Amino acid sequence: MQPIQSVAWSADGSAVTILDQRCLPSREVYRELRTVDDVCSAITTLSVRGAPAIGVTAAMGLSLALSDDAQELTTARQSLRIAADQLRATRPTAVNLAWALDRVLRRSDAATNVSGLRRVLRDEASRILAEDRAMCRRIGEHGASLIDQGSRILTHCNTGALATAGIGTALAAIYVAKSQGKRLEVYADETRPLLQGSRLTAWELDRSGIQVTVLVDGAAAALMRSGRVDLCIVGADRIAANGDVANKIGTYSLAVAAYYHGIPFYVAAPWSTFDPSTPSGGKITIEERSADEIRRGFGAQTAPDEARIFNPAFDVTPSELITAIISDRGIHRPPYDFRHLIP
Amino acid sequence: MQPIQSVAWSADGSAVTILDQRCLPSREVYRELRTVDDVCSAITTLSVRGAPAIGVTAAMGLSLALSDDAQELTTARQSLRIAADQLRATRPTAVNLAWALDRVLRRSDAATNVSGLRRVLRDEASRILAEDRAMCRRIGEHGASLIDQGSRILTHCNTGALATAGIGTALAAIYVAKSQGKRLEVYADETRPLLQGSRLTAWELDRSGIQVTVLVDGAAAALMRSGRVDLCIVGADRIAANGDVANKIGTYSLAVAAYYHGIPFYVAAPWSTFDPSTPSGGKITIEERSADEIRRGFGAQTAPDEARIFNPAFDVTPSELITAIISDRGIHRPPYDFRHLIP
């Protein structure tokens, strides 16, 4: 079964269709975004999430900026700039978002009339969408080569079709391996505090006919000890020049446990995640998120207001714990050296 | 500041007063239990939890079995047996519960009239309460000797005043160290799925004036790597003859991370937790709990109904990861050998 598509053009091409992730895992609700405001709201409310998916959605959303009656090129360009600023402001730290918007805007400079502009916006957004899908597919193909028949795989957070416009990054390897006829069993950490593992990864794997078992993050090491994990595969938010990986909090704990049990630990990420300007993980600033994710994560009071909260969004896994890094360009093995990347 | 008391005789001695743990951390509510039914309900609804606290509460509850107008010894004994069966059934697997009830019943055999019976019930329950408090105090004193001035301590689950009639087991070491004037900083894993760390440990430490910081279980390894943990201390549900320790799920993950970072890992537990008849951790049966703790732990749907759930209540930490085991009889160092325990 094909993984779901979290973002696509609507059937008649006049809107952007997204799967509303706020409704998961209870309900599978698709929404048609018809205006830039709709797109902004979908991004800010986390109906769409995952850096690649956000970038693609914003690029596609830009094509909704020109009203049908916009005749004048100058006016149209002005609407476009306003829309781009509005979209850019939805998630100010998302690198893919700014990158995708800038790319479409740059392309649109060459248009000489409004209908040409309209065409360029749509074509460039479609190109970004297609490239994201192809990138996911390539990561999946490289990654699948590391997955044997009958593998039992442990993953963390959500790195699948819900985080990209394609079949994901770490989960892409699982989807491709499955499509090659490999029998698989996947374990998904629930991934506190926001539960992307239990809410999203478990949902999309199950939806694609892949057997998935959810566990609390603290149970992963015990699962490994019981002999039920053959390999771990996770995503990455940033990869330093020496191969250190920043990823969702809990990744490092998993990597240490995998190392202790002699279980291979793989990281899968697009080429755009590699950052040659960051020499090592120690140089990556870790965002601390709201204490309320721990204190009232589910509407209930789960910790006293007086207690301090340590809630880092990410942690850094040092390269010595990583068996290999999978990108759309291939499989990278230690010693890692990404100082001289060709973009 | 003195830690709270989760169970005690009421001021006039006619009832058992408990701190209702279901209301924590939002509200500190004490309830007077006046009948055996009240006590049973407090145990089954988890208003009282923690093996030692349950045992003490049940023993005290037995003294409420005799109605004021019970005149006949035979009738009184019959009421007592019915009450004991009713209390025993509240948590059938709790070893301390059965042990405490049997001990009071055995003592009551010698009574020759109803007022004597009444006195024996009350005296024996008070003795069990006092012994539990003394046991906690001794564990705390031994444990505190391992805690230096300025220590930063990571703990898991709840092993404090809320789990015992005294000042706890692992947390007892922290309370005693604090009372010795040591400056301390405590980190508490939130402890999924039931959040005893964030709901209970954080609450009782804060209530006693000890600075506490809560983190998700997956962040513990990253915290260790950042150099902010000097030692770990946890409780135990069962300790095998070779020193392997069964404890709340997530303990093993913590022990592996502590080992990897060279951080001492201590286990604190009463002597009654040591089980010479279990040769090693591999022989300990691990209870699997309801999938709904993961799927709908907080009233929300947090995982799809279709996903399988792996929800073990405990894990086993092998003795080679444990720096020392602290009991009310002292500090036990490797190689551990508890085969020939004197009860």
Interface residues (C-beta under 8 A of the other chain):
Chain A: P25 S26 Y187 A188 D189 E190 T191 R192 P193 L195 S198 R199 A202 W203 D206 Q211 V212 T213 V214 L215 V216 D217 G218 A219 A220 A221 A222 L223 R225 I249 G250 Y252 S253 L254 V256 A257 Y259 Y260 I294 R295 G297 F298 G299 A300 Q301 T302 A303 P304 E306 A307 R308 I309 F310 N311 P312 D315 V316
Chain B: P25 S26 Y187 A188 D189 E190 T191 R192 P193 L195 S198 R199 A202 W203 D206 Q211 V212 T213 V214 L215 V216 D217 G218 A219 A220 A221 A222 L223 R225 I249 G250 Y252 S253 L254 V256 A257 Y259 Y260 I294 R295 G297 F298 G299 A300 Q301 T302 A303 P304 E306 A307 R308 I309 F310 N311 P312 D315 V316
